[in-house]
Amino acid sequence: MQNLFFTSLLVLTGGSIISLIVQRDTKLSYVSSVFSMFGSLLALIFSIGALITQSTLTTTLPTSFPMFNISLHIDPLAAFFILIVSLIALPASLYGIGYMKQYAKEYNLGVFGFFYNIFLISLLLVITAHNALYFLFVWEIMSLSSLFLVIFENKKLQIIKSGFIYFIMTHAATAFILLSFLLLFQFTGSFDFETIKQHFASIPFVIQTIIFLCMIIGFGTKAGIVPFHIWLPWAHSAAPSHVSSLMSGVMIKIGIFMLFKMFLDILPQTPLWLGYVVLIIGAVSSILGVLYALSEHDIKRLLAYHSIENIGIILLGLGSGLIFIALKQPSLAMLAITAGLFHTLNHAVFKSLLFLGAGSVISQTHTRNIEEYGGLIKLMPYTAIFFLVGAVAISGLPPFNGFVSEWLTFQSLFSGIATSSILIKSIFIFGAACLTFTGGLAAACFVKAFGITFLARSRSIESEKATEVSPLLLISMGTLAVLCLTLGVFSFFVITNIQLIVKNLSLFSSKTSSLSSTGISLQVNQNVAHLNMPVIFLVMAVFIALSFGLVYIVSRKQKVVLRTVWDCGFNALSPKMEITATGFSRTLILIFRGIFQPSKQHEIEYVDADIRYFSKSKTVTLGIVNIYEAYLYYPLHNGLSIISKQIRKIQSGNVNQYLLYIFILLLGLLIFARY
């Protein structure tokens, strides 16, 4: 079984090398994607086998560098995330074969294939790393390889800007992670995760607190939590769409994986306040993520903001679990952690589907602006259906997978509300309220996204000329759409296996859960809540079939007469008379004006500047304020600029002055070492 995992890495390595060899031959550019698919398939088979056997595989390869060992540890939790990576990488790589043809004349597809395969290798290795230094090494490979994928279209200034923001934020995250590992080494004497686990209890409380906070910031930045998420809309919208699906569906989950691994397995003595912090961050991220998604008209940025929302939902599960652990309620903790892990899988599937659907639309219309779409359901019917499946799933509606994991998250929050402490009740009520708002706003957002994109009339020449994408792209999207339905209808089977993963964690050994599977149904706390997805699916299918049957019976003998639609006195209806994405979301933006701070600017051009009665043109510009950039990052940037200008004054060019600086520094270091 272990050999299968290493074989997948070798195949992906071969794909990266082959990509460089055939980089000048555009006809063979698909070869790297074939290697990616085969390597992902092997990793998928390995992960399924590891989860079935619930085995733990450990391999350590010593190196000549002190404290740096290539230590690989694959327990059921790691195998679960390997499953997520490979499950998404397989259809994404297939999608890339057809999607990347549009770049063949302008960009080097061989270089892209090289970094794409390296990216997949790093995703697999970072999950299995069990040594802090080795982890940082593969983490950096993951960050840099994904950076080069983000800036693949390097001839566009906006793409370079996106890559720069991503580069800064990902390395700021790495700095916090490095600090936490250095503190762990200082007090445990090792970078090995197993040794750290054994000696963590001896670390002083203050240092533990600093370590926990550094990990939340470091791994949370990679996951996209508020307010460290600003790189995510830029990077995910800049990358090619199947790379966006991997970054949003998989890469940000690496941050989630490390939070689960560290807080539940490696550093299990988590305090109660940590659960509060994680739950509140999750609640705020979910509600603010979906609010900013509502204001977006760039389809890929809209989907990126929804990733922030769903990361928040996952953290609601993790935060609830940490609180229950601190309160010595392991059965409820298992329920919450299971909800978080299941939503991690579900989000990977439906978000990847949505990004691939968006990529198909963009490839045909050559724009990311939703306002320039319209009427695409007639021209791209299969893409529309698959996108609709993803939209329904992410909105948390049955019978798709997003509904079940959000239902489980609600059950864990409701269980917390039933606790005795007023403070704990209040925090869980806040989390449940945010999740409720998030669900409703997410549904509204995707009504906008699907309706403005696929329904009504075309709003641009490009959308009028759009055609359905190639079969390879449709197969990729269709596979993920089927998975959305399968994971929803057969959620009882998936959740039962996820609970086995949770029980394998050190905190939950031989513990029972408040969530049980009875046949094909799910039951929480002895009939407190009950869910039977196959029955729900069957009832919905029968209802839909009866509705279509009744409509057919009533209308089969009716004659269809075509008449001109009344156009309110206009000569002809035009696309300008349709509701726009701006108009749809404007009311919601005004409701949350305290956050968005909306603005309206009128510009009027007159026929005669001296006579203000006859206007030539009128323009209304609507805008909102990005509170993170306006009140956090811009002031930080300005402050650093001022400090940098002051520090620059010490660069006088005088060698004697530089020698004085070195002398003072050495003197300070000697004094520090002495005491």
C-alpha positions as CSV (number, residue, x, y, z in Angstrom):
1,M,0.0,0.0,0.0
2,Q,2.8,2.4,0.9
3,N,4.5,1.7,-2.5
4,L,1.3,2.9,-4.2
5,F,1.7,6.4,-2.6
6,F,5.4,6.7,-3.6
7,T,4.5,5.5,-7.1
8,S,2.0,8.3,-7.4
9,L,4.7,10.8,-6.4
10,L,7.1,9.3,-9.0
11,V,4.4,9.6,-11.7
12,L,3.8,13.2,-10.9
13,T,7.6,13.8,-10.9
14,G,7.8,12.2,-14.3
15,G,5.0,14.5,-15.5
16,S,6.9,17.6,-14.4
17,I,10.1,16.4,-16.2
18,I,8.2,15.4,-19.3
19,S,6.5,18.8,-19.4
20,L,9.9,20.6,-19.6
21,I,11.1,18.2,-22.3
22,V,8.1,18.7,-24.6
23,Q,7.5,22.4,-23.7
24,R,8.1,23.6,-27.2
25,D,5.7,21.1,-28.8
26,T,2.1,22.4,-28.2
27,K,0.7,19.2,-29.6
28,L,2.1,17.2,-26.7
29,S,1.2,19.7,-24.0
30,Y,-1.6,17.4,-22.8
31,V,1.0,14.8,-21.7
32,S,1.6,16.6,-18.4
33,S,-2.1,16.4,-17.6
34,V,-2.1,12.7,-18.4
35,F,0.6,12.2,-15.8
36,S,-1.3,14.3,-13.4
37,M,-4.4,12.3,-13.8
38,F,-2.6,9.0,-13.4
39,G,-0.7,10.1,-10.4
40,S,-3.9,11.5,-8.8
41,L,-5.6,8.2,-9.5
42,L,-2.9,6.2,-7.8
43,A,-3.1,8.6,-4.8
44,L,-6.8,8.2,-4.7
45,I,-6.6,4.4,-4.7
46,F,-4.0,4.5,-1.9
47,S,-6.1,6.9,0.3
48,I,-9.2,4.7,-0.1
49,G,-7.2,1.6,0.9
50,A,-5.7,3.4,3.9
51,L,-9.1,4.6,5.1
52,I,-10.6,1.1,4.7
53,T,-7.9,-0.5,6.7
54,Q,-7.6,2.5,9.1
55,S,-3.8,1.8,9.1
56,T,-1.0,4.3,9.9
57,L,2.1,4.4,7.7
58,T,5.3,6.0,8.9
59,T,8.6,6.4,7.0
60,T,11.7,8.3,8.1
61,L,14.6,9.1,5.8
62,P,17.6,10.6,7.8
63,T,19.6,13.4,6.1
64,S,23.0,14.9,6.6
65,F,21.4,18.0,8.0
66,P,20.9,18.0,11.8
67,M,17.2,17.9,12.9
68,F,16.0,17.7,9.3
69,N,14.5,14.3,8.6
70,I,12.2,13.4,5.7
71,S,9.5,12.1,8.0
72,L,6.3,10.9,6.4
73,H,3.3,10.0,8.6
74,I,0.0,8.9,7.1
75,D,-2.7,8.3,9.6
76,P,-6.5,8.1,8.8
77,L,-6.7,12.0,9.0
78,A,-3.9,12.5,6.5
79,A,-5.3,9.7,4.3
80,F,-8.7,11.6,4.3
81,F,-7.0,14.8,3.1
82,I,-5.0,12.9,0.5
83,L,-8.4,11.6,-0.7
84,I,-9.6,15.2,-1.0
85,V,-6.5,16.3,-3.0
86,S,-6.6,13.4,-5.4
87,L,-10.4,13.4,-5.8
88,I,-10.3,17.0,-7.0
89,A,-7.0,16.8,-8.9
90,L,-8.2,14.0,-11.1
91,P,-11.2,15.8,-12.8
92,A,-9.2,19.1,-12.7
93,S,-6.3,17.6,-14.6
94,L,-8.7,16.2,-17.2
95,Y,-10.3,19.6,-17.5
96,G,-6.9,21.2,-18.0
97,I,-6.3,19.1,-21.2
98,G,-9.1,21.0,-23.0
99,Y,-9.0,24.3,-21.1
100,M,-5.3,25.1,-21.6
101,K,-5.5,24.9,-25.4
102,Q,-6.5,28.6,-25.5
103,Y,-3.1,29.6,-24.0
104,A,-1.0,27.6,-26.4
105,K,-0.1,30.4,-28.8
106,E,0.8,33.0,-26.2
107,Y,2.2,31.1,-23.2
108,N,4.6,28.2,-22.5
109,L,2.4,25.2,-21.6
110,G,5.4,23.1,-20.7
111,V,6.4,25.4,-17.9
112,F,2.8,25.4,-16.7
113,G,2.7,21.6,-16.7
114,F,6.0,21.5,-14.7
115,F,4.7,23.7,-11.9
116,Y,1.3,22.0,-12.0
117,N,2.7,18.6,-11.2
118,I,5.1,20.1,-8.6
119,F,2.1,21.7,-7.0
120,L,0.3,18.4,-6.7
121,I,3.4,16.7,-5.3
122,S,3.8,19.4,-2.7
123,L,0.1,19.1,-1.7
124,L,0.6,15.4,-1.0
125,L,3.9,15.8,0.8
126,V,2.8,18.6,3.1
127,I,-0.1,16.5,4.3
128,T,2.2,13.6,5.2
129,A,5.1,15.7,6.7
130,H,5.8,14.8,10.4
131,N,8.9,17.0,10.9
132,A,8.5,20.7,11.3
133,L,11.6,21.6,9.2
134,Y,10.6,19.2,6.5
135,F,7.0,20.5,6.6
136,L,8.3,24.1,6.1
137,F,10.3,22.9,3.2
138,V,7.4,21.3,1.3
139,W,5.1,24.1,2.4
140,E,7.4,26.6,0.7
141,I,7.4,24.4,-2.5
142,M,3.6,24.4,-2.4
143,S,3.5,28.2,-2.0
144,L,6.0,29.0,-4.7
145,S,4.6,26.4,-7.3
146,S,1.1,27.8,-6.8
147,L,2.5,31.3,-7.1
148,F,3.9,30.5,-10.6
149,L,0.5,29.0,-11.5
150,V,-1.2,32.2,-10.4
151,I,1.0,34.5,-12.5
152,F,0.9,32.1,-15.5
153,E,-0.7,34.9,-17.6
154,N,2.3,37.2,-16.8
155,K,1.7,39.6,-19.6
156,K,-1.2,41.1,-17.7
157,L,-0.4,43.7,-15.1
158,Q,-3.4,42.7,-12.9
159,I,-2.2,39.1,-12.8
160,I,1.3,40.2,-11.6
161,K,-0.4,42.4,-8.9
162,S,-2.4,39.4,-7.7
163,G,0.7,37.2,-7.5
164,F,2.5,39.9,-5.5
165,I,-0.3,40.1,-3.0
166,Y,-0.4,36.3,-2.7
167,F,3.4,36.2,-2.3
168,I,3.4,38.7,0.5
169,M,0.5,37.1,2.4
170,T,1.7,33.5,2.1
171,H,5.1,34.3,3.4
172,A,3.7,36.4,6.2
173,A,1.8,33.3,7.1
174,T,4.9,31.2,6.9
175,A,6.7,33.6,9.3
176,F,4.0,33.0,12.0
177,I,4.2,29.2,11.4
178,L,8.0,29.3,11.7
179,L,7.8,31.2,15.0
180,S,5.4,28.7,16.5
181,F,7.7,25.8,15.5
182,L,10.8,27.6,16.9
183,L,9.0,28.1,20.2
184,L,8.0,24.4,20.2
185,F,11.7,23.5,19.5
186,Q,12.9,25.8,22.3
187,F,10.9,24.0,24.9
188,T,10.8,20.4,23.5
189,G,14.2,20.2,21.9
190,S,12.9,18.6,18.7
191,F,11.2,19.4,15.4
192,D,9.6,16.0,15.3
193,F,5.9,16.2,15.7
194,E,5.7,13.0,17.8
195,T,8.3,14.3,20.3
196,I,6.5,17.6,20.4
197,K,3.3,15.8,21.2
198,Q,4.9,14.0,24.2
199,H,6.4,17.1,25.7
200,F,3.9,19.8,24.9
201,A,2.3,19.7,28.4
202,S,5.5,20.9,30.0
203,I,5.5,24.2,28.0
204,P,4.5,27.2,30.1
205,F,1.0,28.5,29.6
206,V,2.0,31.9,28.2
207,I,4.2,30.2,25.5
208,Q,1.4,27.8,24.7
209,T,-0.9,30.7,24.2
210,I,1.6,32.4,21.8
211,I,2.0,29.1,19.9
212,F,-1.8,28.7,19.5
213,L,-2.2,32.3,18.3
214,C,0.7,32.0,15.8
215,M,-0.8,28.8,14.4
216,I,-4.2,30.4,14.0
217,I,-2.7,33.3,12.1
218,G,-0.3,31.3,10.0
219,F,-2.5,28.4,9.0
220,G,-5.6,30.6,9.0
221,T,-4.0,33.0,6.5
222,K,-3.5,30.1,4.1
223,A,-7.0,28.9,4.8
224,G,-8.4,32.4,4.1
225,I,-9.9,33.4,7.4
226,V,-11.0,37.0,8.0
227,P,-9.1,39.4,8.1
228,F,-6.1,37.6,6.6
229,H,-8.0,36.6,3.5
230,I,-7.2,39.5,1.2
231,W,-4.9,37.4,-1.0
232,L,-7.6,34.9,-1.8
233,P,-9.9,36.8,-4.1
234,W,-6.9,38.1,-6.0
235,A,-5.0,34.8,-6.5
236,H,-8.0,32.6,-7.1
237,S,-9.4,34.9,-9.8
238,A,-6.0,35.3,-11.5
239,A,-5.1,31.6,-11.9
240,P,-6.4,29.4,-14.8
241,S,-9.8,28.0,-13.7
242,H,-8.8,24.4,-13.0
243,V,-5.9,25.8,-10.9
244,S,-8.4,28.0,-9.1
245,S,-10.5,24.9,-8.4
246,L,-7.4,23.2,-6.8
247,M,-6.4,26.3,-4.8
248,S,-9.9,26.9,-3.5
249,G,-11.0,23.3,-3.2
250,V,-7.8,21.8,-2.0
251,M,-4.9,24.1,-1.1
252,I,-6.7,26.3,1.4
253,K,-7.7,23.0,3.1
254,I,-4.1,22.4,3.9
255,G,-4.4,25.2,6.4
256,I,-7.5,23.5,7.8
257,F,-5.7,20.2,7.9
258,M,-2.9,21.6,10.0
259,L,-5.4,23.3,12.4
260,F,-7.2,19.9,12.9
261,K,-3.9,18.0,13.2
262,M,-2.3,20.4,15.6
263,F,-5.2,21.2,17.9
264,L,-6.7,17.7,18.0
265,D,-3.7,15.4,17.8
266,I,-0.2,17.0,18.2
267,L,-1.2,19.7,20.7
268,P,-4.2,18.1,22.4
269,Q,-4.2,20.2,25.7
270,T,-6.2,23.0,24.1
271,P,-7.7,25.6,26.5
272,L,-11.4,26.7,26.4
273,W,-10.5,30.1,25.1
274,L,-9.1,28.6,21.9
275,G,-12.4,27.1,21.0
276,Y,-14.1,30.5,21.6
277,V,-11.6,32.2,19.3
278,V,-11.9,29.6,16.5
279,L,-15.7,29.6,16.6
280,I,-15.9,33.4,16.5
281,I,-13.4,33.6,13.7
282,G,-15.5,31.0,11.8
283,A,-18.7,32.9,12.4
284,V,-17.3,36.2,11.3
285,S,-15.6,34.7,8.3
286,S,-18.7,33.0,7.1
287,I,-21.0,36.0,7.3
288,L,-18.5,38.6,5.9
289,G,-17.3,36.2,3.2
290,V,-20.8,35.8,1.8
291,L,-21.6,39.5,2.1
292,Y,-18.6,40.5,0.0
293,A,-19.5,37.7,-2.5
294,L,-22.9,39.4,-2.9
295,S,-21.2,42.6,-3.9
296,E,-18.9,41.0,-6.5
297,H,-19.6,40.9,-10.3
298,D,-16.4,39.2,-11.2
299,I,-17.6,35.5,-11.2
300,K,-14.3,34.1,-10.0
301,R,-13.9,36.7,-7.2
302,L,-17.4,35.9,-6.2
303,L,-16.6,32.2,-5.9
304,A,-13.4,33.1,-4.0
305,Y,-15.3,35.0,-1.4
306,H,-17.6,32.0,-1.0
307,S,-14.5,30.0,-0.1
308,I,-13.9,32.3,2.8
309,E,-17.5,31.7,3.8
310,N,-17.2,28.0,3.7
311,I,-13.9,28.0,5.6
312,G,-15.8,29.9,8.3
313,I,-18.4,27.1,8.3
314,I,-15.7,24.5,8.7
315,L,-14.2,26.5,11.6
316,L,-17.6,26.6,13.3
317,G,-17.3,22.8,13.5
318,L,-13.7,22.8,14.7
319,G,-14.4,25.6,17.2
320,S,-17.4,23.8,18.6
321,G,-15.4,20.6,18.9
322,L,-12.6,22.4,20.8
323,I,-15.1,23.9,23.2
324,F,-16.8,20.5,23.8
325,I,-13.3,18.9,24.4
326,A,-12.5,21.6,27.0
327,L,-15.9,20.9,28.7
328,K,-15.2,17.2,28.8
329,Q,-18.0,16.3,26.4
330,P,-16.2,14.0,23.8
331,S,-19.4,12.7,22.2
332,L,-20.5,16.2,21.2
333,A,-17.0,17.1,20.2
334,M,-17.0,14.1,17.8
335,L,-20.2,15.4,16.3
336,A,-18.8,18.9,15.7
337,I,-15.4,17.6,14.3
338,T,-17.3,15.2,12.0
339,A,-19.4,18.1,10.7
340,G,-16.2,20.1,10.0
341,L,-14.4,17.3,8.2
342,F,-17.5,16.4,6.1
343,H,-18.0,20.1,5.1
344,T,-14.3,20.2,4.2
345,L,-14.9,17.3,1.7
346,N,-18.1,18.8,0.4
347,H,-16.7,22.2,-0.1
348,A,-13.8,20.8,-2.1
349,V,-16.3,19.1,-4.5
350,F,-18.9,21.7,-5.1
351,K,-16.5,24.7,-5.1
352,S,-14.2,22.9,-7.7
353,L,-17.3,22.2,-9.8
354,L,-18.3,25.9,-9.6
355,F,-14.8,27.1,-10.6
356,L,-14.7,24.7,-13.5
357,G,-18.2,25.9,-14.6
358,A,-17.0,29.5,-14.3
359,G,-13.9,28.6,-16.4
360,S,-16.1,27.1,-19.1
361,V,-18.1,30.3,-19.3
362,I,-15.0,32.5,-19.3
363,S,-13.4,30.5,-22.1
364,Q,-16.4,31.1,-24.3
365,T,-17.2,34.8,-23.4
366,H,-13.6,36.0,-22.7
367,T,-14.7,38.0,-19.7
368,R,-15.2,37.4,-15.9
369,N,-17.9,40.2,-15.6
370,I,-21.3,38.7,-14.8
371,E,-23.0,41.8,-16.2
372,E,-21.8,40.8,-19.7
373,Y,-23.3,37.3,-19.7
374,G,-26.9,36.3,-20.0
375,G,-28.9,33.7,-22.0
376,L,-26.1,31.1,-21.8
377,I,-28.4,28.3,-20.7
378,K,-29.6,28.1,-24.4
379,L,-26.0,28.1,-25.7
380,M,-24.3,26.1,-23.0
381,P,-27.0,23.9,-21.5
382,Y,-24.8,21.2,-19.9
383,T,-22.5,23.8,-18.3
384,A,-25.6,25.5,-17.0
385,I,-26.9,22.3,-15.4
386,F,-23.6,21.5,-13.8
387,F,-23.2,25.0,-12.5
388,L,-26.7,24.9,-11.1
389,V,-25.9,21.7,-9.2
390,G,-22.9,23.4,-7.6
391,A,-25.0,26.5,-6.8
392,V,-27.7,24.4,-5.1
393,A,-25.1,22.4,-3.2
394,I,-23.2,25.4,-1.9
395,S,-26.5,27.0,-0.9
396,G,-27.1,24.1,1.5
397,L,-30.2,22.8,-0.2
398,P,-31.2,19.1,-0.3
399,P,-30.6,16.5,-1.6
400,F,-27.0,17.7,-2.3
401,N,-24.0,17.3,0.0
402,G,-23.8,20.9,1.3
403,F,-27.1,20.5,3.0
404,V,-26.0,17.5,5.1
405,S,-22.7,19.0,6.4
406,E,-24.4,22.3,7.3
407,W,-27.2,20.3,9.1
408,L,-24.5,18.6,11.1
409,T,-22.9,21.9,11.9
410,F,-26.3,23.3,13.1
411,Q,-26.7,20.2,15.3
412,S,-23.4,20.8,17.0
413,L,-24.2,24.5,17.6
414,F,-27.6,23.6,18.9
415,S,-26.0,21.1,21.3
416,G,-23.7,23.9,22.5
417,I,-26.7,26.2,23.1
418,A,-28.1,23.6,25.4
419,T,-25.2,24.0,27.8
420,S,-25.6,25.6,31.2
421,S,-23.1,28.5,31.0
422,I,-24.5,31.8,29.7
423,L,-21.2,32.8,28.0
424,I,-21.1,29.5,26.2
425,K,-24.7,29.7,25.2
426,S,-24.2,33.2,23.8
427,I,-21.2,32.2,21.7
428,F,-23.1,29.2,20.2
429,I,-26.1,31.4,19.6
430,F,-23.9,33.9,17.8
431,G,-22.4,31.0,15.7
432,A,-25.8,29.6,14.8
433,A,-27.2,33.0,13.9
434,C,-24.3,33.7,11.6
435,L,-24.6,30.3,10.0
436,T,-28.4,31.0,9.4
437,F,-27.7,34.4,7.8
438,T,-24.9,32.8,5.8
439,G,-27.2,30.1,4.3
440,G,-29.8,32.6,3.3
441,L,-27.4,35.1,1.8
442,A,-25.5,32.3,0.0
443,A,-28.7,31.2,-1.7
444,A,-29.5,34.8,-2.7
445,C,-25.9,35.2,-4.1
446,F,-26.2,32.2,-6.3
447,V,-29.7,33.2,-7.5
448,K,-27.8,36.3,-8.7
449,A,-24.9,34.3,-10.1
450,F,-26.9,31.7,-12.0
451,G,-29.8,34.0,-13.0
452,I,-27.7,36.8,-14.4
453,T,-25.2,34.4,-16.1
454,F,-27.5,31.8,-17.7
455,L,-31.0,33.2,-17.9
456,A,-32.7,36.1,-19.8
457,R,-31.0,37.6,-22.8
458,S,-27.3,37.9,-23.8
459,R,-25.8,41.2,-22.8
460,S,-22.7,41.2,-25.1
461,I,-21.7,40.0,-28.5
462,E,-19.3,37.4,-26.9
463,S,-22.1,35.8,-24.9
464,E,-24.3,35.7,-28.0
465,K,-21.6,33.7,-29.9
466,A,-20.8,31.3,-27.0
467,T,-21.0,27.6,-27.7
468,E,-20.9,24.5,-25.4
469,V,-17.4,23.5,-24.3
470,S,-15.6,20.3,-25.3
471,P,-16.5,16.9,-23.9
472,L,-13.4,16.7,-21.7
473,L,-14.5,19.8,-19.8
474,L,-18.1,18.5,-19.5
475,I,-16.9,15.1,-18.2
476,S,-14.9,16.8,-15.5
477,M,-17.8,19.0,-14.4
478,G,-20.3,16.1,-14.7
479,T,-18.1,13.9,-12.5
480,L,-18.1,16.5,-9.7
481,A,-21.8,17.2,-10.1
482,V,-22.6,13.5,-9.6
483,L,-20.3,13.5,-6.6
484,C,-22.3,16.4,-5.1
485,L,-25.5,14.3,-5.3
486,T,-23.8,11.1,-4.3
487,L,-22.2,12.6,-1.2
488,G,-25.6,14.0,-0.2
489,V,-27.8,11.0,-0.8
490,F,-25.3,8.5,0.7
491,S,-24.0,10.8,3.4
492,F,-24.8,8.3,6.1
493,F,-22.0,6.0,4.7
494,V,-19.5,8.8,4.3
495,I,-20.2,10.2,7.8
496,T,-19.8,6.8,9.4
497,N,-16.3,6.5,7.9
498,I,-15.4,10.1,8.9
499,Q,-16.3,9.2,12.5
500,L,-13.8,6.3,12.3
501,I,-11.1,8.9,11.4
502,V,-12.1,11.2,14.3
503,K,-12.0,8.2,16.7
504,N,-8.4,7.5,15.6
505,L,-7.3,10.9,17.0
506,S,-5.6,10.7,20.4
507,L,-8.4,12.7,22.1
508,F,-11.2,10.4,21.0
509,S,-9.8,6.9,21.4
510,S,-12.6,4.5,22.4
511,K,-15.1,7.3,22.8
512,T,-18.7,7.1,21.6
513,S,-20.4,9.8,19.5
514,S,-23.7,11.5,19.9
515,L,-24.1,11.0,16.1
516,S,-25.1,7.5,15.0
517,S,-26.0,5.9,11.7
518,T,-29.1,3.6,11.8
519,G,-29.3,1.9,8.5
520,I,-29.5,4.6,5.9
521,S,-30.4,7.5,8.3
522,L,-28.5,9.7,10.7
523,Q,-29.6,10.2,14.3
524,V,-28.3,12.8,16.9
525,N,-28.6,12.3,20.6
526,Q,-31.4,9.7,20.7
527,N,-33.9,11.2,18.4
528,V,-33.0,14.9,19.1
529,A,-32.5,15.2,15.4
530,H,-33.0,12.7,12.6
531,L,-32.1,12.8,8.9
532,N,-32.7,10.3,6.1
533,M,-31.3,11.6,2.9
534,P,-32.3,8.6,0.6
535,V,-35.9,9.1,1.6
536,I,-35.7,12.8,1.1
537,F,-34.2,12.2,-2.4
538,L,-36.8,9.7,-3.2
539,V,-39.7,12.0,-2.1
540,M,-38.2,14.9,-4.1
541,A,-37.7,12.7,-7.2
542,V,-41.3,11.4,-7.0
543,F,-42.7,15.0,-6.5
544,I,-40.8,16.3,-9.5
545,A,-41.8,13.4,-11.7
546,L,-45.5,13.8,-10.7
547,S,-45.3,17.6,-11.3
548,F,-43.9,17.1,-14.8
549,G,-46.4,14.3,-15.5
550,L,-49.3,16.5,-14.4
551,V,-48.1,19.4,-16.5
552,Y,-47.8,17.1,-19.5
553,I,-51.3,15.6,-19.0
554,V,-52.9,19.1,-18.7
555,S,-51.0,20.7,-21.6
556,R,-50.6,17.9,-24.1
557,K,-53.7,18.8,-26.1
558,Q,-53.3,22.6,-25.8
559,K,-52.2,24.5,-28.9
560,V,-49.2,26.8,-28.6
561,V,-49.8,30.2,-30.1
562,L,-46.9,32.6,-30.5
563,R,-47.6,36.3,-29.9
564,T,-45.4,39.4,-29.3
565,V,-44.9,40.1,-25.7
566,W,-46.2,43.4,-24.4
567,D,-43.2,45.7,-24.1
568,C,-44.7,48.5,-21.9
569,G,-44.9,50.8,-24.9
570,F,-41.3,50.5,-26.0
571,N,-40.6,49.4,-29.6
572,A,-38.7,46.3,-28.5
573,L,-37.3,44.8,-25.3
574,S,-33.6,44.9,-25.0
575,P,-31.0,43.4,-22.6
576,K,-30.7,46.8,-20.9
577,M,-34.2,46.3,-19.5
578,E,-33.1,43.2,-17.6
579,I,-32.2,43.2,-13.9
580,T,-28.5,43.4,-13.5
581,A,-26.1,41.9,-10.9
582,T,-25.7,45.4,-9.5
583,G,-29.4,46.0,-9.2
584,F,-30.0,42.6,-7.6
585,S,-27.4,43.0,-4.9
586,R,-27.9,46.8,-4.3
587,T,-30.7,46.4,-1.8
588,L,-28.8,43.9,0.3
589,I,-25.8,46.2,0.2
590,L,-27.9,49.0,1.5
591,I,-29.2,46.8,4.3
592,F,-25.6,46.1,5.4
593,R,-24.5,49.7,4.7
594,G,-22.7,49.8,8.0
595,I,-20.2,47.3,6.6
596,F,-20.1,48.1,2.9
597,Q,-20.3,51.9,3.3
598,P,-21.9,52.2,-0.2
599,S,-21.3,55.4,-2.3
600,K,-23.0,56.8,-5.4
601,Q,-21.4,59.2,-7.8
602,H,-23.2,61.1,-10.6
603,E,-21.4,62.4,-13.6
604,I,-23.4,64.4,-16.1
605,E,-22.1,65.7,-19.4
606,Y,-24.1,68.6,-20.8
607,V,-24.6,69.7,-24.5
608,D,-23.6,73.2,-23.5
609,A,-21.4,73.8,-20.5
610,D,-23.1,77.1,-19.9
611,I,-26.7,75.8,-20.1
612,R,-27.5,73.1,-17.5
613,Y,-30.8,72.0,-18.9
614,F,-29.9,69.6,-21.8
615,S,-27.7,66.6,-20.8
616,K,-25.7,64.7,-23.3
617,S,-24.9,61.7,-21.1
618,K,-25.4,60.6,-17.5
619,T,-23.3,58.2,-15.6
620,V,-23.9,56.7,-12.1
621,T,-21.0,55.0,-10.4
622,L,-21.8,52.8,-7.4
623,G,-19.1,51.7,-5.0
624,I,-18.4,50.1,-1.7
625,V,-15.5,50.2,0.8
626,N,-13.4,47.2,1.5
627,I,-13.1,47.6,5.3
628,Y,-10.1,45.3,5.5
629,E,-8.0,47.2,3.1
630,A,-9.3,50.7,4.1
631,Y,-8.9,50.2,7.9
632,L,-6.2,47.6,8.3
633,Y,-3.9,47.1,5.3
634,Y,-3.7,50.6,3.9
635,P,-2.8,52.1,7.3
636,L,-0.3,49.3,7.8
637,H,1.2,49.9,4.4
638,N,1.4,53.6,5.0
639,G,3.0,53.1,8.4
640,L,5.6,50.8,7.1
641,S,6.4,53.2,4.3
642,I,7.0,56.0,6.8
643,I,9.2,53.8,8.9
644,S,11.1,52.6,5.9
645,K,11.8,56.2,4.8
646,Q,13.2,57.0,8.2
647,I,15.3,53.9,8.4
648,R,16.7,54.7,4.9
649,K,18.4,57.7,6.4
650,I,21.0,55.5,8.1
651,Q,22.3,54.5,4.6
652,S,24.7,57.4,4.4
653,G,27.3,55.6,2.2
654,N,30.0,56.1,4.9
655,V,31.9,52.9,5.5
656,N,33.0,53.9,9.0
657,Q,29.4,54.4,10.0
658,Y,28.5,51.0,8.7
659,L,31.4,49.5,10.7
660,L,30.0,51.3,13.8
661,Y,26.6,49.6,13.2
662,I,28.3,46.2,13.0
663,F,30.2,46.9,16.2
664,I,27.1,47.9,18.1
665,L,25.2,44.8,16.8
666,L,28.0,42.4,17.9
667,L,28.2,44.1,21.3
668,G,24.5,43.7,21.8
669,L,24.6,40.0,20.8
670,L,27.5,39.3,23.2
671,I,25.6,41.0,26.0
672,F,22.4,39.0,25.1
673,A,24.4,35.7,25.0
674,R,26.0,36.5,28.4
675,Y,22.7,37.0,30.2
